[in-house]
Amino acid sequence: MSVESLFPRLEALLPKVQKPIQYVGGELNSTVKNWDETTVRWALMYPDAYEVGLPNQGVQILYEILNELPQTLAERTYAVWPDLEALMRSEGVPQFTVDAHRPVRAFDVLGLSFSTELGYTNMLTALDLAGIPLMAADRGDDDPIVLAGGHAAFNPEPVADFLDAAVLGDGEQIAIAITEVIREWKAEGSPGGRDELLMRLAESGGVYVPKFYDVDYHADGRIRRVAPNRSGVPWRVHKHTVMDLDEWPYPKKPLVPLAETVHERFSVEIFRGCTRGCRFCQAGMITRPVRERSITTIGDMVDAGVKASGFNEVGLLSLSSADHSEIGEVAKGLADRYEGTNTSLSLPSTRVDAFNIDLANEFSRNGRRSGLTFAPEGGSERMRKVINKMVTEEDLIRTVTTAYTQGWRQVKLYFMCGLPTEEDVDVLGIADLAKKVIKAGREATGSRDVRCTVSIGGFVPKPHTPFQWAAQADHETVDRRLKALKDALRGDKEYGRAIGLRYHDGKPSIVEGLLSRGDRRVGNVIRAVWEDGGRFDGWSEHFSYQRWMDATAKAGIDVDWYTTREREENEVLPWDHLDAGLDREWLWQDWQDAVNDVEVEDCRWTPCYDCGVCPTMGTEIQIGPTGKKLLPLTVV
């Protein structure tokens, strides 16, 4: 049965809102398929504004893969701003997709990609606007399966009551598998209704269905155990890992936004995973092992993507792009291809010890010389050992000085505040390091025209990392240290004006910490915040710390117990039944190494150090070099 477009009703509201263009759809390379000719239909959501959500790689890849399947349809939906939300409620217009403006509740699956926990309240807004019951237990056979993915899905417990299912890891293959399960179930006449479909998904071991697991607690509030509550459901749910990324060269036809977005470029993921072993980095831990795309596939993807989109910037993305075994050849080959054109290349944040000036020059050959970003993370040598960021002060100063002498004038340095074992002196060390960078740059160039921007984020312990047991620093401590750092920089007449400082206060990090390591009891807090008007919590102008604290008090939740408390080795953590492949004993030992300032090598270049991923997941590190070169494009 056809589903009519909501656009005629929506269009009347758009003159009354800011940035109406973000809701109209019709982007280059978007897809609208015939509803009646498909049997499985996905609504894919990045739970943030269009300008943040449209460039998201995960959503774009799944959108393209699913729409390539016969009898399968995928459309996109994003969080609507409060001005449109109010109008939609008053006029009875439900949550819609931007592709064909169909109501989200009409789809089989609402798939949400969570890269941060601060999008949880936006999920509740979308569910409520769509007419989908907030609580999974209240949904009927006519409601979509609400499915979460993305990095935050590695601990979905705080939103378990709102989710029907979650998947861990790479989405390409599991999205196709889920589609096939739904197709077969519908072809059989939907036997057993919603419960039977969820059971079929859970039995595979690759989809987590929270309602099939019970959580028992000790009297002191700690978790006693998480156990399946029906036969056939696995005790542990495993992550998905795509091997041979060359077989999945997506996106082939990137979406070109109609409105301004946070990234105006075509992005190619040149490898997935990281084994540098930075102990704070959840992304590096949960995406192991390293799997490189070949130089030829990268070249083909860039060629196809630029032709299909018209973007004039290509970003080569990964967690540490300069670590690709053939990054030099990739950069030279692409720079040769696009020299003299309006297509430029960019590399995201670069490791100090992986950077070289030849590489930087290749990326700026077309005349665009943007600022360079490096991430030492810790302000002192000791802190960098604690977090396993093996960068010395000499390395950093030498690298930045080289950049200054080669014509760069702006360098950005990224650090964190509130790291485990951190003391005041470690944060003040950031000021000393920034001053030394400026001093060395001036001496090397003979000019005072060099600048350095220090950007600082609050540290949040994340699941599936060695720091999952660590105590988070309270916001008062973080704010006090940041003020001392600001005073140290502002008070320096010689170097202070050449150093910019950007930071957020410690309060949002506490809320993120509550959500990242929370259990199912935190769901009541999320709902209370949302009912009190919480929206777009990742945006500083919308975030309210007091709203979250009021909600935790109302729910009887002790914020410090979830955030600033250090966990014991044998405590059952809310995500222990969700398997990222990492050996728990190895993570604990790495936590002990951190406390003792012991560094660990990158297993890409050294013998295996038994993190557990490869044998547990049946995977292996896939790196070059292949010895191949990019050939020039044939001129027609």
C-alpha positions in Angstrom: 0.0 0.0 0.0 1.5 3.3 -1.1 2.6 5.9 1.5 1.8 9.5 0.6 4.4 12.3 0.8 4.0 14.7 3.7 5.6 17.5 1.8 2.4 19.4 0.9 1.7 19.7 4.7 5.4 20.4 5.5 5.9 23.0 2.8 3.4 25.4 4.5 5.5 25.4 7.6 8.9 26.0 6.0 8.6 29.8 5.5 8.2 30.1 9.3 11.5 28.4 10.3 15.2 29.0 10.0 17.2 27.2 7.2 14.1 25.6 5.6 16.4 24.3 2.8 17.6 21.5 5.1 14.2 19.8 5.0 13.4 19.8 1.3 15.6 16.9 0.1 16.5 16.4 -3.6 20.3 16.5 -3.1 22.5 15.4 -6.0 22.9 11.6 -5.7 20.0 11.1 -3.4 17.7 8.2 -4.1 13.9 7.9 -4.2 12.5 4.5 -4.9 9.0 3.3 -5.6 7.4 2.3 -2.3 5.2 -0.4 -3.8 8.1 -2.1 -5.6 10.0 -2.7 -2.4 9.4 -5.1 0.5 12.0 -3.9 3.2 12.2 -0.2 4.0 14.8 1.5 6.1 14.7 5.0 7.6 18.3 6.0 8.5 18.8 8.7 11.1 21.8 10.6 12.3 20.3 12.1 15.4 21.5 15.7 14.9 20.8 18.6 12.6 21.1 18.2 8.8 24.3 20.2 8.7 26.0 17.7 11.0 24.2 14.5 9.9 24.4 14.7 6.1 28.2 14.4 5.8 28.2 11.3 8.2 30.1 8.5 6.4 28.3 5.7 8.1 24.8 6.8 7.1 25.9 7.6 3.6 27.5 4.2 3.1 24.4 2.3 4.4 22.1 4.5 2.4 23.9 3.6 -0.8 24.3 -0.1 0.0 20.7 -0.7 1.0 19.4 1.2 -2.0 21.5 -1.0 -4.3 19.6 -4.1 -3.0 16.6 -5.2 -5.0 13.2 -4.7 -3.3 14.9 -2.6 -0.6 14.5 1.1 0.1 16.4 3.4 2.3 15.7 7.1 3.1 17.2 9.6 5.5 15.8 11.6 8.4 17.6 14.1 10.7 16.7 15.9 13.9 14.5 18.9 13.3 15.3 22.2 15.1 13.0 23.3 17.9 11.3 25.9 15.7 10.1 23.3 13.2 9.3 20.8 16.0 6.9 23.2 17.6 5.1 23.8 14.3 5.0 20.0 13.5 3.3 19.4 16.8 0.8 22.1 16.4 -0.1 21.1 12.8 0.1 17.3 13.4 3.0 16.7 10.9 5.0 13.6 11.9 8.7 12.9 11.6 9.6 12.6 7.9 12.3 11.5 5.6 14.0 14.2 3.5 14.1 11.9 0.4 10.4 11.4 -0.3 9.0 13.0 2.8 7.4 9.8 3.9 6.4 9.3 7.6 9.1 7.5 9.6 6.5 5.3 11.3 5.7 3.7 8.0 9.1 2.1 7.6 10.2 -1.4 8.7 13.4 -0.2 10.5 14.4 3.1 12.0 18.2 2.8 12.1 20.0 5.4 14.2 23.8 6.0 14.1 25.2 7.3 17.4 28.7 8.7 17.3 28.1 10.4 20.6 25.8 9.8 23.5 24.6 13.4 23.5 22.2 12.6 20.7 20.0 10.4 22.9 17.4 13.2 23.6 17.1 13.9 19.8 16.2 10.2 19.3 13.3 10.6 21.7 12.1 13.7 19.9 12.1 11.8 16.6 10.3 8.8 18.1 7.7 11.0 19.6 7.1 13.1 16.5 6.9 9.9 14.4 4.2 8.5 16.7 6.4 5.6 17.7 6.0 4.7 21.4 9.2 5.8 23.3 9.4 2.5 25.2 10.2 -0.6 23.2 7.9 -2.6 25.4 4.9 -0.5 24.2 5.4 -0.9 20.5 3.2 -3.0 18.3 3.5 -4.9 15.1 2.9 -1.7 13.1 5.9 0.1 14.6 9.4 0.1 13.0 12.2 -1.9 14.6 14.3 0.9 16.3 17.9 -0.2 15.8 21.1 1.6 17.0 24.6 1.5 15.6 27.7 3.6 15.7 30.4 3.9 18.4 27.9 4.7 21.2 26.1 1.4 20.5 29.0 -0.4 22.1 27.2 0.5 25.4 23.5 0.9 24.5 22.4 0.1 28.0 21.3 3.7 29.0 18.9 3.7 26.0 18.1 0.0 26.2 14.5 0.7 27.1 14.0 2.8 24.0 15.7 0.4 21.6 14.5 -2.8 20.0 18.0 -3.8 18.9 21.6 -2.7 18.5 24.5 -3.8 16.3 28.2 -3.4 17.1 30.9 -2.6 14.6 30.9 -2.3 10.8 27.5 -2.0 9.3 27.9 -2.9 5.7 27.3 -6.7 5.9 25.0 -6.8 8.9 22.6 -4.3 7.4 22.2 -6.6 4.4 21.8 -9.6 6.7 19.1 -7.9 8.8 17.3 -6.9 5.5 17.2 -10.5 4.4 15.8 -11.7 7.8 13.0 -9.1 7.6 12.3 -10.0 4.0 12.0 -13.7 4.7 9.8 -13.0 7.8 7.5 -10.8 5.8 7.3 -13.3 2.9 6.2 -15.9 5.4 3.3 -13.6 6.6 5.1 -12.1 9.6 4.6 -15.1 11.9 4.8 -14.4 15.6 4.7 -10.7 15.0 7.3 -8.3 16.3 8.6 -10.7 19.0 9.4 -13.4 16.5 11.3 -11.0 14.2 13.4 -9.8 17.1 14.1 -13.4 18.1 15.3 -14.3 14.6 17.6 -11.3 14.7 18.9 -12.2 18.2 19.5 -15.9 17.5 22.1 -14.9 14.9 24.5 -13.6 17.6 25.1 -10.5 15.6 22.2 -8.4 16.8 21.6 -7.3 20.4 18.0 -7.3 21.6 17.9 -5.7 25.1 14.5 -7.1 26.1 15.9 -10.7 25.8 18.4 -9.9 28.6 17.8 -9.3 32.3 20.0 -7.3 34.6 20.4 -8.2 38.2 22.0 -5.8 40.8 23.8 -6.1 44.1 22.5 -4.3 47.1 25.2 -1.6 46.7 24.0 -0.8 43.1 26.7 -2.7 41.2 25.6 -5.2 38.5 25.5 -8.8 39.6 25.0 -10.2 36.2 23.4 -9.7 32.7 21.8 -12.9 31.4 19.5 -14.0 28.6 15.9 -14.5 29.7 15.0 -17.1 27.0 16.6 -20.0 25.3 18.4 -19.5 21.9 19.7 -16.1 22.8 23.5 -15.9 23.1 25.2 -14.9 26.3 27.4 -12.5 24.4 26.8 -10.5 21.3 29.8 -9.9 19.0 30.9 -7.0 16.9 31.0 -7.1 13.1 34.2 -6.6 11.2 34.4 -6.1 7.4 37.5 -7.6 6.0 38.9 -6.6 2.6 37.6 -3.0 2.4 38.4 -3.0 -1.4 35.2 -5.0 -1.8 33.2 -2.2 -0.2 34.3 1.0 -2.0 31.5 3.2 -0.6 30.3 5.9 -0.9 30.5 5.7 -4.7 28.1 8.6 -5.2 28.4 11.0 -2.2 25.5 13.1 -1.3 25.9 16.8 -2.1 24.2 19.0 0.5 21.8 21.8 -0.4 22.5 23.7 2.8 25.9 24.4 4.3 27.3 21.5 6.3 30.2 21.0 8.7 32.3 19.2 6.1 32.1 20.4 2.4 34.2 17.7 0.9 34.3 14.2 -0.5 35.7 11.8 2.1 37.5 8.5 1.4 38.2 6.2 4.3 41.7 4.9 3.5 41.9 2.4 6.3 39.8 1.3 9.2 41.0 0.5 12.7 44.0 1.6 14.7 46.5 -0.3 16.9 48.5 2.7 18.2 47.0 1.8 21.5 46.0 5.2 22.8 44.3 4.2 26.1 41.7 7.0 26.0 40.6 6.2 22.4 37.4 4.1 22.2 37.4 4.4 18.4 40.9 2.9 18.2 40.0 0.0 20.5 36.7 -1.0 19.0 37.6 -0.8 15.3 40.6 -3.2 15.5 42.3 -4.7 13.5 43.8 -2.3 11.0 42.5 -2.9 7.5 44.0 -0.8 4.7 42.4 0.0 1.4 44.8 -0.5 -1.5 46.3 2.5 -3.2 44.5 1.6 -6.4 41.1 1.4 -4.8 41.7 4.7 -3.1 42.5 6.2 -6.4 39.4 4.8 -8.1 37.2 6.0 -5.2 38.6 9.5 -5.4 38.2 9.6 -9.2 34.6 8.3 -9.1 33.6 10.4 -6.1 34.9 13.7 -7.5 33.2 13.0 -10.9 29.9 12.1 -9.2 29.8 15.0 -6.8 31.8 18.0 -8.0 33.4 18.5 -4.6 36.7 20.3 -4.9 38.2 18.9 -1.7 39.0 15.3 -1.0 39.6 14.2 2.6 41.6 11.1 3.2 40.1 9.8 6.4 41.0 7.3 9.1 41.9 7.4 12.8 45.5 8.1 11.8 45.7 8.6 8.1 49.4 9.2 7.9 50.0 5.7 9.2 48.8 4.1 5.9 51.7 2.0 4.7 51.6 3.7 1.3 50.5 7.2 2.4 53.5 8.7 0.5 52.6 7.1 -2.7 48.9 7.8 -2.2 49.6 11.5 -1.6 52.0 11.8 -4.6 49.8 9.9 -6.9 46.7 11.9 -6.1 48.7 15.2 -6.1 50.0 14.3 -9.6 46.6 13.5 -10.9 44.9 16.7 -9.7 47.8 19.2 -10.1 46.5 22.2 -12.0 42.9 21.4 -11.2 40.6 22.9 -8.6 40.6 19.7 -6.6 42.6 19.8 -3.4 43.6 17.1 -0.9 43.4 17.2 2.9 44.5 15.0 5.8 42.8 15.2 9.1 44.6 15.5 12.5 48.1 14.0 12.0 50.3 12.2 14.5 53.4 14.1 15.3 55.6 11.0 14.7 53.9 10.1 11.4 54.2 13.6 9.9 56.8 14.6 7.3 57.1 17.8 5.3 57.2 16.0 2.0 53.8 14.5 2.7 52.4 17.9 3.8 53.8 19.5 0.6 52.1 16.9 -1.6 48.8 17.8 0.1 49.2 21.5 -0.4 50.6 21.3 -4.0 47.4 22.8 -5.5 48.1 26.0 -3.6 45.8 25.5 -0.6 47.9 25.6 2.6 45.5 25.3 5.5 46.6 25.0 9.1 48.1 21.8 10.4 46.6 20.0 13.4 48.6 17.8 15.8 47.2 16.0 18.8 49.8 15.5 21.6 46.8 14.9 24.0 48.8 15.2 27.2 50.6 18.3 28.4 53.6 16.5 30.0 55.9 13.7 29.1 54.5 11.6 31.9 50.9 12.1 30.9 51.7 11.0 27.3 53.2 7.8 28.7 50.0 7.3 30.8 47.8 7.5 27.8 50.3 5.7 25.5 50.7 8.6 23.2 54.3 8.1 22.4 55.3 11.7 21.4 58.2 13.5 23.0 58.5 17.2 23.5 61.5 17.2 21.1 59.4 15.4 18.4 56.6 18.0 18.6 58.9 21.0 18.5 61.0 19.6 15.7 57.9 18.8 13.6 56.1 22.1 14.2 59.3 24.1 13.6 59.8 22.3 10.3 56.2 23.2 9.3 56.9 26.9 10.1 60.1 27.0 8.1 58.2 25.5 5.1 55.7 28.3 5.0 53.0 27.2 7.4 52.0 30.0 9.9 49.2 28.4 11.8 49.4 25.2 13.8 46.7 23.7 16.0 47.5 21.5 19.0 44.8 19.3 20.6 45.0 18.2 24.3 42.7 16.7 26.9 42.1 17.8 30.5 41.0 15.5 33.3 43.0 12.4 32.2 43.7 9.6 34.8 46.5 10.4 37.3 46.6 14.0 35.9 47.8 16.7 38.3 47.8 20.5 38.0 51.4 20.6 36.7 50.5 18.3 33.8 47.9 20.8 32.5 50.2 23.8 33.1 52.7 21.9 31.0 50.4 22.6 27.9 51.2 26.3 28.3 55.0 25.7 28.5 54.8 23.4 25.5 52.9 26.0 23.4 55.3 28.8 24.4 58.3 26.6 23.3 56.6 25.9 20.0 56.2 29.6 19.3 59.7 30.4 20.5 61.2 27.7 18.3 59.1 28.8 15.3 60.2 32.4 15.7 63.9 31.4 15.9 63.7 29.1 12.9 61.8 31.6 10.6 63.2 34.8 11.9 59.7 36.1 12.0 57.1 36.8 14.7 54.3 35.8 12.3 53.7 32.3 13.7 50.7 31.3 15.6 49.6 28.3 17.6 46.0 27.4 18.7 45.6 25.2 21.8 42.3 23.3 21.8 41.3 21.3 24.9 38.6 18.8 25.4 37.5 17.2 28.6 38.4 13.6 29.0 35.5 11.1 29.3 36.3 7.4 30.2 34.8 5.1 27.5 33.7 1.5 27.5 36.0 -1.1 25.9 39.1 0.9 26.7 41.8 0.4 29.4 40.3 3.6 31.1 36.8 2.0 31.4 37.7 1.4 35.1 39.1 4.9 35.7 37.6 7.7 37.9 36.5 10.7 35.8 37.7 14.1 37.0 34.9 16.2 38.5 34.0 19.3 36.6 35.3 21.6 39.4 38.8 20.2 39.1 38.7 20.4 35.3 37.5 24.0 35.3 40.1 25.0 37.9 42.9 23.6 35.9 41.7 25.2 32.7 41.5 28.6 34.4 45.0 28.2 35.6 46.1 27.3 32.1 44.3 30.3 30.6 45.9 32.6 33.2 49.4 31.2 32.4 48.9 31.9 28.7 47.2 35.3 29.0 49.7 36.5 31.5 52.7 35.9 29.2 53.5 39.1 27.3 56.1 37.5 25.1 54.2 34.6 23.7 50.6 34.9 25.0 49.2 36.9 22.0 50.6 34.3 19.5 48.7 31.4 21.3 45.0 31.0 21.0 43.1 28.9 23.5 39.8 27.1 22.9 38.1 24.9 25.5 34.8 23.8 26.9 34.0 23.8 30.6 33.9 20.5 32.5 30.1 20.1 32.9 29.2 18.6 29.5 31.9 16.0 30.0 30.2 14.9 33.3 26.9 14.3 31.5 28.7 12.5 28.6 30.4 10.4 31.3 27.1 9.5 32.9 25.7 8.4 29.5 28.9 6.6 28.2 29.3 4.3 31.3 25.7 4.2 32.4 23.4 1.2 32.8 19.7 0.8 32.2 18.8 2.9 35.2 20.1 6.0 33.5 17.3 5.7 30.9 14.9 7.3 33.3 17.2 10.3 33.5 17.4 10.7 29.7 13.6 10.6 29.4 13.1 13.1 32.2 15.6 15.5 30.5 13.8 15.1 27.2 10.4 15.7 28.9 11.9 18.9 30.4 12.8 20.2 27.0 16.3 18.7 26.5 17.3 18.8 22.8 20.6 19.0 20.9 22.7 18.4 24.0 25.8 18.3 21.9 25.3 22.0 21.1 26.5 24.4 23.9 23.7 26.9 23.3 21.1 24.1 23.9 22.9 22.1 26.6 21.7 22.6 30.2 23.8 21.1 33.0 21.2 22.0 35.6 18.5 20.2 33.6 20.5 17.0 33.7 21.3 17.4 37.4 17.7 18.0 38.3 16.7 14.9 36.3 19.3 12.7 38.1 18.1 13.9 41.5 14.5 13.2 40.6 15.5 9.7 39.4 17.5 9.0 42.5 20.7 8.6 40.4 24.1 9.4 42.0 26.1 11.1 39.2 29.4 10.7 41.1 28.8 6.9 41.4 28.6 6.7 37.6 31.4 9.2 36.8 34.0 10.0 39.4 34.1 6.5 41.0 37.0 4.2 40.1 35.8 0.6 39.3 37.4 -2.6 40.7 38.8 -5.2 38.4 36.1 -7.8 38.9 33.1 -5.4 38.8 30.6 -6.4 36.1 30.4 -3.5 33.7 27.1 -2.7 31.9 28.7 -3.6 28.5 30.5 -6.8 29.5 28.0 -9.0 27.6 28.8 -7.0 24.4 32.0 -8.3 22.7 34.3 -5.9 20.9 36.9 -8.7 20.7 39.2 -7.2 23.3 40.4 -9.5 26.1 39.2 -8.1 29.4 42.4 -9.2 31.2 44.5 -7.5 28.5 42.5 -4.3 29.0 43.0 -4.5 32.8 46.7 -5.0 32.4 47.0 -2.1 30.1 45.2 0.0 32.7 47.8 -1.1 35.3 50.5 -0.2 32.8 49.0 3.3 32.4 49.1 3.9 36.1 52.8 2.8 36.1 53.6 5.0 33.1 54.4 2.0 30.9 54.1 2.4 27.1 53.0 -0.3 24.6 54.1 -0.5 21.0 51.9 -0.6 17.9 51.3 -4.2 16.9 51.2 -3.2 13.2 55.0 -3.1 13.2 55.8 -5.3 16.2 54.8 -8.8 17.4 51.3 -9.3 18.6 50.7 -8.3 22.2 47.5 -10.3 22.7 44.7 -7.8 22.8 42.5 -10.6 21.7 40.8 -9.2 18.7 42.3 -11.2 15.8 41.9 -14.7 17.3 38.5 -13.9 18.9 37.0 -12.3 15.8 38.7 -14.5 13.3 40.3 -11.4 11.7 43.9 -10.2 10.9 45.8 -7.1 10.3 45.7 -6.1 6.6 48.4 -3.7 5.5 50.7 -3.1 2.6 52.9 -2.1 1.1 51.6 -3.4 -2.2 54.3 -1.7 -4.3 51.6 -0.4 -6.7 51.5 3.2 -7.9 48.6 5.4 -9.0 48.5 5.8 -12.8 47.6 9.2 -14.3 44.0 9.5 -15.3 43.3 9.1 -19.0 42.3 12.3 -20.6 39.3 11.9 -22.9 
